[in-house]
Amino acid sequence: MIFRRLAPYQVVVDVSAAVVLGVVALGLSAGGTAAGLVIAGMTATLAVRRLAPGPSLALAWVVAIGEMLSQTSPGVSNLAICAVLYTVAAYGTEATKWAGLVSTVVGAAVGTFYVTSVQTTLFGIDYTVYGLQDVVRILLQLGITFLGFLALLGLPWAGGLLARARSSERLSREAQLIAERETARAEGEVARIEREAARAERDVAVEQERNRIARDMHDVVAHSLAVVIAQADGARYAARVDAGSVDDALVTIATTAREALGDVRVLLGQLRHSQGEAPQPALGDLDRLLEQMRASGLVIEHRVQGEAQVLGTNRQLAVFRIVQESLTNVLRHGAAGAPVDLLFDWRYEALHLVVTNVVRPATQPVDTRPGGDDRRGGGHGLDGMRERATLAGGSLTTQDADGRFVVHAVVPTLALTQEVGIRR
């Protein structure tokens, strides 16, 4: 790029320096057209040196050559050449910078020749030779003059090169700082994204835990209230026939209510204090559940087929809750006195759990108590059972036909899970 972009104050400084140099040079000049042109040329060179380093170096050579051709005596205006050499080294392109170095050496040689042989006003040398001593004298004078010109022109160029290096170092340091800030910003963004991801995972875990507690709360409360209501209704009717039978019903109601209260307290404690997992019902607790439901008036025929397989803790809990919810629905909506068939069909790959009951005839009263879960009305009980079976890796289907309602749940066994893991 030939022209550089300068700030307004830089242009004012360069032009002002050129004007001052021109005025001083004119004041010290002996006069003459050639001298005036040289001063004007050097002033223009100084004025545009930072705006266009390459052209200003070329202009300086043109003016210097014109000065030598016109055999004009060098003046103060020639100091502009030093400023130009500094500028090309500090601000010029790579080619312009090395052109300035070549100009330094060539200019020193040409200047030495000009002031010692052509224009001898300043450094004229007597070339008369009478012996070896005169030759040494001439060579010594030429060498000193050349070194003087080389220092006069080379030092500004070296100073510009040093300024260029410092500017490059500063720019490199600024670029490094910018890169470090960008890196820190990127790392901070990554950390923020990781924090948000971790927060989202925690939120999902909390939501899943709340859903689990809500399902458990529904199962516990719905089952317990169904038993309590059934026992209370039975005690009310039994009191008319045998007042002593009311005590058994009240004991069952009190026991069921206490167990439900304890389970609810555990669930609320987990929800309030984020406690660890409390002991959950398993297959070993089914007998107690069946006894409780039989005491509520259900006739349960429990059958087991096949050899029992190993189920994980979560799957045992799912089976227990499905049985509990199914029997609770039978207690609410099934035909009074009709037997309930509870089948545990153990297979190698899964447990097939089938609960079958007779649907309450239309002539019998329908459960209209608050909280009644009408399975044909889309209550939450069946949805909760399906969700439990799905989370356990199985499935649950229902069928209502020919006056019978069937719940069929399939829960994979641990043996199948391990076999699939080995195959993978």
N, C-alpha and C positions, 0 to 999 in steps of 0.2 A: 504493500500500500504506500503510495507516494506521499500523501498528506495525512498527518495525524490530527486527531481531534483534540483541541486545546480548550482550556477554560478561558473565559474572557480576560481574567486578570493576567494569565500567562501571555496572552497576545499583547496586552498593554505593557507588561514588563519588557518583552522583547523589543517592541517598537520604540519604547522610551530609551532603552539602552542603545539602540541603533542611532537614534537621533542625537543622544549625548555624544556618542563616539564620532558622529559626522561633524557635529559642531566643533568639537575639540580638534579633530583632524584638519578642518578648514582653517581654524585659527592658527595652527602650527604649520600649515602648508605654505610653500613658496609661491603658490599660484600656478596658473596654467590650466589649459583645457584637459590635458591628459591626466594631470593630478586630480582635477575635479571629478573626472569620470571614474578614476580608480576609487576615490573616496565614496562616490555615489554607489558604485558596485559593491564595495565592502560593506557599506551601510545596509544595502538591501540584503546582502548575504546574512548579516547578523540579525536582521529583522525576521527572516523566514527560517532560521536554522532549526528551531524546534517544530515548526509547522511542517516543514519538508526537509528532513536531514539530507537525503540523497541529492535533490536538486540544489540545495544550498552548497554542498561540497563541489558539485559540478560548476556552479556559478563562481565559487571562490577560485577554482582552477582557471576559468575563463578570464576573470579579472586579473589574476596573478600573471598569466601569460601576456595579457594586453599591457600590463604594467612593465613587464620585462622587454617586450617589443618596443614600447615607447621610451625605454631607458629612463623611466621615472624613478626617482630616488624613493626607497621604501620609507613609509611614514607610520604614524600612530594607527591609521586605519587598517594596517596589515594585522593588527592584533585580533581582528575579527576572525582570521583564519584559525587561531587557537580555540576560540569559542566554537567554531564549526567542527573542529576535530573532536572536541569534548562531546558535542551533541551527537555526532554520528556514532561514536562509541557507546554512548549512554542510551540513545533512543532509536537509532537506525536499525534496519534489518540486518540479518547476518551478513549479507553481501555488502551492504553499506558500511558495516563495522569494519570488515577486513579491507574494504576500499580505503577507509580512513587510515589504516595502518600502512598500506602501500603508499598513500599520499604523504604520510609522515616521513618515510625514508626517502622517497623520490623528491619530495619538497625540500628536505634538508640538503640533498645533493645539488639540486638545481639552485636553491638559494645560495649555497656556498659558492658555486660557480659565478652566479650573477653578481654578488657583492664583492667578489675578489678579482673578477676579471672584466666585467662589463661596467657595472656602476660601482666605481671604486671610492665613492664619496665617504662611505662609512668604514669599510674594511679593505681598502686597497692594499695590494701586496706588490712589492718590488720583485719582479721575476728575473732581475739581472743576476747571472751566475758567474762567479769568478773561481769558485772552487767547491769542494764537497761540503764545506760549511754552509754555503748559500743554499745548496740543495736541501740540506737538513732543515734549514730555517724555513724554506718555502713549504716543505712537507709538514712541518710542525704547525705553521700558521694555518695551512689548509685543514689539517686535522682538527685543530682547536675550533676553527670556524664551523666545520661540519658537526662536531659534537655539540657546539652551542646551538646550532639550528635544530639538531636532532632532539636536544633537551627541550628547546622552546616549543617544538611541535609535538614531541612524543609524550611529554608530561601531561598535557591536557587530554590527549587520547587515552593514556593510562588511567587518568582520573575518571574519565567517562566510563571506561571499562569497569572500574571499581564500583562506580555508582550503579551501573547496570547489574553487576553481580549482587549488590545489596538489595536492589529493587526486586530481582528475581527471587532472592531468599525471602524477602518480606512477602511476596505474592505466594510463594510456596508454603510459608508458614500460615498465611491466611487461609489458603486452600486446605491445608491440613486441619486447621481449627474448624473450618466449615464441615469437612468430612467427619471429624470427631463429633461435632454437634449433630450432624445428620445420623451418624451411627448411634449416638446416644438416644436421639429421638426415635430411631427405628427400634432400638432395644426397648425403649419405654413403651412404644406402641405394641411390640410383641408381648411385653410383660402385661400390658393392659388387656390385650386379647386373651392371654392365658388366664388372667384373673377373672375376666368375664366368663370364660369357658368353665373355670372351676366353680364360679358362682352359679352358673346355669346347671352344672352337674349337681351341686348341692341342692338347688331348688327342685330339680327333678327327684332327687333322693327324698327330700322332705315331702314332696307331693305324693310320691309313692308310699311313703310311710304313713302319711295322713289317710290315704285311700285304704291302706291295710287296716289301720285302726278303725276307720269308718266301717269297713266290712265286718270286722270282728265285733264292733259295737252293735251293728245291726243284727248279727247272728245271735249274740248273747241276749240282747234285750228282746228281740222278737221271739226267740225260743222260750225264754224265761216267762215272759208275759203270757204266751200261749199256754204254757203249763199252768201258771197261776190262774188264768181265767177258766181253763178247763176244770181245774180242781175246785175253784170257787163255785162254778155252775153245778158241778157234780155234788158238792157238799150241800148246796142249797136244796137240790132235789132229794138227796139222801136223808136230809134232816127230817123230812116228812114221814119217812118210813122207819129209819133207825138212827136215833140221835147220837149213838155211840160211834157211828162210822164217820162223823164229822171230824173227830180228832185226827184220824189218819190223813184226811184231806188237808187239814190245817198244818200238820207236820210237814207234808209234802210242799205246801205253799211256802212255809217259813224256810225250809231247806233250799228250795229253788231260789227264793228271793235273796237269801244270804249269799249263795254262790254267784248269782247275777250281780249283786252289789260288789262282791269282791272282784269279779272280772272287770266290772266297769271302773272300779277304783284303779286297778292295774293299768287299764287302757288310758284313763285320764292322767295317771302319773306319767306314763310314757309320753303323752301328748304335751304335758306341761313342763316336764323336766328333761325330756329327751333322754330317758333312761335306756339302758340296754334292753335286749330282748327278754321279756318275761317268759316263764314256762308256758308253753302252748299245749293245747290238747293233742293227743296222739291216738293211734289205734287202740292202745291199751285202755283208753278212757271210754271206749264205745259201750262196754258192758254197763257202766254207770249211767250213760246216756239212755240206753235202752230200758234200764230199770226205771229211770225217771219218767220216760214216755209211757211205759206200761202202767205206772202208777197214775198217770193222767187219763187212763182209759183206753189207750190204744192196744190193739191185739197185734203183736208183731211176730211174724214168723221169720226168724233169722237163719239163713242157710249159707253154707260155705262150700264152694267147690274148688278142687285143685289144691295144689300145695302153695302155701303162702310165700310170697317173695318179699324181698327187702325194698322198703320205700324210704326215701329221704324224709327228713323232718318236715319240710314244707309240703311235701305231697301227703304225708300223714295228716297234717293239719287240714289240707284241702279236702281229703276224704272225710274227716270228722265233721267239718263244717257243712259239706254237701249232705251227709246223712242227717245232721241236725236240722238243716233248713228243710229238707224233704219231709222229715217226720213232723216238723212244726207245721208245714203246709197241710199235711194230711190231718193233723189235729184240728186245723181251722176249717178246712174245706172238704175233707173226706167224709164218706158215709159213716154215720155213727154205728159202732159195733162191727163193721166190716174189717176183716183181717188185712194187715199190710205185709206184703212180701218184700223182704230185704235180702237180696242175693249178693254175695261176694264171690265172683267168679275169677279165681286167680289163674292167670296164664303167665307164660314165661315173659312175654313182652309187656304185659300191662294187666292192671286190675280192672275188671269190668264190674262196675257197681250199678245194680238195677234195683230201683225202688218202685213197686207197683201197688196201687191202691184203687179202691172203688170210688168213683166220683159221687158226691152227694146228690141224691135225686132232687128233682125240681120241687117236689112236694115238701122236702125238709127245709127248715129255716136256713137262710144263708147268713154267713157271718158278716154282720154290719157294724161290729165294734170298731171304734177309732183305731187306726193302725192296722186294720185287717188287710192282708196281702192277697188280693184276688189274683191268682196266677193267670187267669184268662183276661184280667184287666190290665196286664202289663206292669205288675208291681216290681219292686227292686230285688225280691228274693231270687227269682230265676236268673236275672241278670248277674247278681252276685255269684251264684253258683257257676254260671258259665265262665265268668271272669276268673274264678278260682281254678277251675279245671284248665283253662287256657294258660294261666300263669304257671301251672304245674306241668305244662307240656302236653296236656291231654285235650279232651273235648267233652262236651255235655250236650245231649239232645233230650227233648221232651216229646211226648206223644199223648194226645187226648182222643181216644176212640173207643167205641163200643162200651162206654160207661166206665172205662178204666183210664187212669192217668199213670204214665210210665216216665220215670226219670232214668236216663242211661248215661252214666259217666265213665269215661275211659281215662285212667291215670297210668302213665308209663312206669315201669319198675326200674329199680336201680341197675339190675342186670342188663337190661337193654341199653341204658345210658352208658354203662361202662363198655359194652360191646361196640356201640357206635363210636365212642371215644377212641378205642383201640384201632378200629378200621380207619379212622381219620389220620 
